[in-house]
Structure formats: C-alpha cells, structure tokens
Amino acid sequence: MFRLNKLTDYAIVVMQYVASRPEAPLHTTRELTAATQLPSPTVSKILKELQDHGLVTSQRGMKGGYSLARPPSQISVAEIIEALEGSMGFTECATAPGYCELEGNCRVQNNSYVIGRALQQTLGSITLADLTTPLQIGKTRTSNRRSALTSITSGTGRIR
C-alpha cells in the first residue's frame, strides 16, 4: 500500500490550513498547533522542514510567524511530500537505483517507474489552492471495461 508517513500527512494539514486563510499574513506556531490540534513540537518540526525546502518563510519577532513562500496555486502536493519524504516513487528501485538486489532481473521495475511517474505527475498537478475545496475523481471507461482515473476536479473546476 502506498502510504505517507504521519509527519507528511500533518504537513499537508498545516499547509492547507495556512492556504485556506489568506486574510492572515502570518501564522504562529501556537495558532497552527491550536487550529490543527497537533503537538507543538510536531508543528515546529514540520515548519522547519517546509522552510528548509522553500515552501514557507518565517518572520521573527513579536509579530512574527510563518507564511507560504508562494501563492497556494503555485505549491503542489508533490512538493510538500518531497520536502518531508524525499524523492517520490512507487518502489525503492524507482527512486534509489542500486538499492535492490533484484535490479536488472526484475520484470516489474520499469512498470514501477512508470507508476511512480504517474503518481508524481498527478500529485504535482494538485495544488494547495485545490485542497481548500473538496476534490472529486473523474472516471472514464477504457476499452477493456475497467475504470481509469482521468481527472481530479475541485469544487471550482478541473485540475488536470
């Protein structure tokens, strides 16, 4: 099963909260802790990682806090995931060549790479702005009668 670690999941929650409140220029760790109900050390750790990867900026001082480094429409879910987890892939061999002893003899390695790229592209097309409204999956029938994901839409329209 493809699964994000909890810290990455929480980072998406924190970023979505900040993106959904454009009227507030800065958000304190205390505010983010209260709003997301995450432990303060967890929020601090997330913010440091996000800042290190250029997704948030901080302003020190009495009236300081954190803000998005770019508009929500210019920050993808893939960027957030990669900031906390590193390169994204479906399997280890797709992101870290030489890691698996079966490499070179594996019949699914190429397909794993293709699946990983599709995952990367899909998550790269979903932005923080998209996460401020409910998403929906669009499906179409393929020639062999299986459903295939063709689009993800938000309440405001088609994402890609």
LINHU-V444954 format. One record per run of one state. SS is the DSSP state (H for helix, E for strand, - for the rest). FROM is the first residue (numbers start at 1). LEN is the number of residues. Records with the same first field share a line. If there is no record, write none. Layout:
SS=FROM-LEN + FROM-LEN
This chain:
-=1-5 + 20-7 + 28-1 + 37-3 + 53-3 + 60-5 + 69-3 + 75-1 + 86-6 + 96-13 + 126-1 + 128-2 + 133-2 + 142-5 + 155-2 + 159-2
H=6-14 + 29-8 + 40-13 + 72-3 + 77-9 + 92-4 + 109-17 + 130-3
E=27-1 + 56-4 + 65-4 + 76-1 + 127-1 + 135-7 + 147-8 + 157-2
